[in-house]
Amino acid sequence: MTTTNTPKTVLIVDDDPDFRLQQELTLRAAGYAVTAAASAAEARAALVAARPDAVILDLMMEESDAGFTLCYQIKKQHPALPVIMVTSVQRETDIEFDATTPEERRWVKADRFLAKPVRPEQITTALAKLLKE
């Protein structure tokens, strides 16, 4: 839960409208302002317009690497902006996904990784830690 009078803004980027809606409802209930984007292009515009305090980003959207690419671009332009990457890669492929080695961390710039389906408390806890609330 945010602790200031002005709520922190979270940008949700996911091509799944149900996931976006679920996260938007969860975050608004937790006291966050929310903006959403359905693609990397929409997200780039929202980064300029909304100036979010954090980003929740899907790994696979219009292209299988869209989340990686967008995360890299976000961190290049806004290195301090917290990014939580959510993915269903493990569920869909049975391949465990996480950036744990130093080499993986150099090219995967997300601050946290969460596997879909994501429980509401996972998102709010991760945001609170990253935003130091």
URRAUR-V429161 format. One line per field, one symbol per residue. ss: DSSP state (H for helix, E for strand, - for the rest). A space follows every 10 residues. Layout:
ss=???
//
This chain:
ss=--------EE EEE---HHHH HHHHHHHHH- --EEEEE--H HHHHHHHHHH ---EEEEE-- -----HHHHH HHHHHHH--- -EEEEEE-HH HHH------- -HHHHHH--- -EEEE----H HHHHHHHHHH ---
//
